[in-house]
Amino acid sequence: MFEDRSGDRANGLTRRVWQCLAGLGLAALLGACANVDQQQPSPAQPQPDQSAAASPASDAAATAAAAAASQPQAASAPTTRVVTKTTWLRVRSGDSLLGLAASHKVPVKDLAAWNGLKPDSRLRIGQSLKLISKQTVTVDAAAPAQSGSASRATNTAANTANTATTAAASASTANSAMSAAQSRQVAAEVKRHARSVTLVWPAQGRVVEPFEPGTTRGIEIAGRAGDPVIAAADGKVMYAGTGLNEYGSLIIVQHNKDFLTAYSHNRRLLVKTGDVVHQGQQIAEMGSENNDRVAVLFEVRRDGKPVDPMPYLPTPQS
């Protein structure tokens, strides 16, 4: 029915690595497994676009000043810039994608896409969702030119720019504080024992290889090269690298003291060891590294031992 991959998969991740993961803390893991070649690319996690929030105001000041200086007898035209802002929502009891999209006045398909979910996906309490919004920053027109009008126009533009920059800095500080709080919450969860873990699908695609004890260590979800691979739950990246050849580029995420998930055969890793990740966040691009097809091998480990991922996932994908 399915090809017996015991030659490549029956041993799974080498016994030494999984013993490290099951029996050691994060710091000890990095020391005990130091000979495993780890790839730590620069993370490409979507972050609040702070540069976009600050630069439009500066551009607006320069534009208004130049216009005032070159045309002293005419008023400068208002200058506007669109600023993209990213915030995070924390799912509460009774929340749904449809309800959250309606309350924040965004299309449900957009909210789902930002978080790597389907519009009908179920949410779990405490889950973090990314919300993207756009704001327009406008620089007021300068008054008609008179004696010293260019200077007044420059001052007006500079004051407006400073106001916009201050607002952007405040928003950035608030986002940073929220991110720090979320990271602390994930760190606390990682240290806690749990009987289960609630997951979302790590990729959109068809299951082409099911879990078979003793033969496979997880399920394979097929897709196209470059498709997003997302974190199935909040957690901390314990390993991101290529040290286990039969698994290609591999990411292992710890969710609590008892449960880990692994994502193999990726084309590109977007996180590094030690990163905190949130459920639905893209962590890799799907590939076929050390595999005979484009797919992600998704494993769930309880106390270091592979278990069937299906009971921990939502209704099977079509």
N, C-alpha and C positions, 0 to 999 in steps of 0.2 A: 504493500500500500504506500509506504514511504521508504525512501532510500535509507538504509541503515548507515548512519554516519558515526558508528562507534569508533572507527579509526581515528576520526578527527575530534569528535565531541564526547565520547564516552569518558575520557579523562577530564573533559571540561577544562576549566581554568586549572593550571597546575596546582597540585595539592599544596605546595608551599605558599602560593599567593593566597589561596582561600583560607589556609590556616592562619595566615597573617590577618586577613580581614575578619575572621571569626573570633580570634583570640586576643588581638592586640588593639590598643587605642590608636587614634589617628597618628600621633607623634611616633609611637613605636612602629606603626606600619611603615612609615617612610624610612625608618632606620633599618628595620629587619629586612625589608624588600628593596634595599638600595641598589642591588645589582640588576633590578628589572629596569630596562630602558624606558623611561617615561618621557613622553612628549608633552610639553606644556606650552601650547600655542597661546598667543594673545587672545584672551576671551573676547567673543563677539556678542556677548549678551546685550540685548536691547536695553539701553539706559535712557533716563530722562535727557532730552536734548537740551543740555544747558548752554552749549555754544550758540544754538539757534535762538535761545531766549535772550542772550546778551548782545549778540552782534547786530540785530536789526536796529536797536536803538542807536548804536554807534554810527551805523550807516546813515540813519536818518539825520543825525546831527551834522555829519559831513555834507550831506546833500543840501540841507537847508542853508548852511553857512556859505557854500559855494554859490548857490542861487542868489543869495542876498548880496554877495560881493560883486558878482558879474552883472546883475541887473538892479542897480540901486534905485531905479524909479518905479519898480513893479514889485508886487507881492509874490512871494514864493508859493508854489503849489504844495498842498499837503503831501507828505510822503507816508506810505503805509507799508508795513511788512507783516507777513503771516508767520506766527511763532507756533511751533509744534510743542506741546506739553504732554508728558507721560506721567500718569499717576497709577497707584495700585489700589485695588479694592479688596477688602477682606470679606469673604462669603459668610453670611450669617444664616441662621436657621430659617428655612422657608424661601431663601433666595433661589432664583433661576436665571439663566442667561436672558430669557425673554424679559423677565421683570427688571433685571439690572439694566438691560439695554433701554427699556422704556423710561426708567427713572432718570437715566443720564442722557436721554435723547440722542442715542446713537443706534444705527441699524444693528440688529442682532447678529447678522452675518459678519459685520465688521468686528464686533466684540468677540465673536467666536474665532475669527481669523487671527486677531491679535494674540490670542492665547492658544492657537493650535488645536482648537476644539471644533466639534460639529455643532450647528445651531440647536440640536436637540440633546446635547450632552448634559448629563446630570452633574451637578456641582456638589462638592462636599464642604461641610462647615469648616471654616478656617482656611480654605483655599484662597490663594492670591490670584487676582485677575488684573491684567494690564488694561488700562483705559487711556486711549490717545485722543487728545482734543487739540483744536487749533484756535489761536487767539490772534487778533489783529492789533498791531501797535501803530498809532497814527501820530505824526509830528505836526503840530499846529503851524498854519501859515504865518509868515512874518508880516508885520504891518507895512504900509506903503513907505517907500524910502524917503527919509528926510535926513537931516544932519545926524550922523551917528546911527542910522538905521541898520547898517550892516552889522555893527557891533551888537545892537539889540536883537537882531535876528539870530545871530550866533548864540547869544546868551539864552534866548528862548528855546532854540533847538537843543542846546546843551542841558538846560534844566529839564526839558522833556525827556531827553535821553537818560539823564540821571534818575528821573522818576521811574522810567521803564526798567532801567538796570536794577534799581533797588527792589522793584516788585519781582523781577525775575530772580534776584538773589534770594529773596524771602521764600519764593516758591521752591527754589532749589534746596534751601535749607530744610524746608518742611519735608520735601521728598527724601532728602538724605536721612532725616530723623526717622521717617517711616521705614526706610530701607534698613536702618540700623536696628530698629525694633523688631522687624521681621526676621532679620538674621539672628538676633538673640533668641527669638521664639523657635526657630529651626534648630539652633544649637542645643537648646534645652530638650527638644523632642528627640534629637539624635541620641542623647544620653539616657533616654527613658526606655524601659522595657515595655513592649506592647504585644498583644496577642494577635494583632492583624495589622494590615495597612490598606488604605483605600487608594487605588490607582486609576489613572486614565490611560487610554491607549497611547503608546509611545510613538506611533506612526499611523498614518492613514493608508490602508491597503488590505490586501487579502492574506489571511493566514495560510501559508503554503506548506508549513510543516508544524504539526502539533507537538505537544509535550508527550514523550514516551519514556517513562522511568527506565534507566539503564541504557537507553539508546540516545536520547537527546536531552539537553539540559534546559531547554526553554522552548519558545515558539519562534518561528520565522515569519516576519511580516514583509511581504514583497512590495516594491514600489519602483520609482524611477530614481536614477542617480541625481543626487542633490536634494531630494525630498527632505523636509524637516524631520528630525528625530527629537522628540521632546521629553523632558523629565516627567516620569509617571507620577511623581509625588514630590513634595518639598523634601529637601535633604542636603547632604554635604558630599561633595565629590571626593571619594577616597582614592580613586585611581583614574588617570586619563593618560593613555599612552599606547605604545605598540610593542611592548615587551613580550607579549604572548602571541607568537606568530600565527597560530591557527585561528586566532580571533581578530586579526587585523587591528585596526584602531578601536580601542576599547575604552568605555567609560563605566565606572562602578560608582553608584550613589548609595550612601547609607541613609536610611529614613528613620530608624530608631535602633535600639540595641539588638533587636532580633531580625530585622528585615533589611535586605539590600536588593537593588536591582542592577542589572548589567545590560549594556547596549554594545553590540559587536558589529564588525565589518563596515564601519563608517568610512565615508570618503574623506571627511574633514571633521576634526574636533573643535568645538567652539567654547569649551570650558577647560579649566586646568585643575589639577589636584588641589584641594583645599577650598575651592569655590563653594558658596552657598547657592543652591538653585531652587527655583519655585516650580510647583506643578504647572505644566503647560509651557514652560520656558524652553525654547529651542537650545539644545546642547550639542547637536551634531548634524551633519548632512549624510543622508543615506548613501551607501556605496556597495561595492562588491569586493572589498579588500579581503584577500584570502578566503574567498567564497566563490561558488560557481554561478551565482546570480545576484542581482541587486536586491538586497533585503537587509533588514536589521534582525539580528538574533537577540531576542529579549528574554532575559532570565530573571526569575525571582528566587532569592535565596533566604531561607529561614534558618537561623543559627548556622549559616555557612553551607547548608545543604539545599540543592535545587528542588523546587516544588513547582507544581503546575500553576502558571500565571493566571489561567482563565478564571478561577473563582474570585480573584482579586480585581478583575477588570469589569467594566460595564458590559451590557448586553453585547454579544459578539458583533463585530462589524460585518456588513454585507459585502 
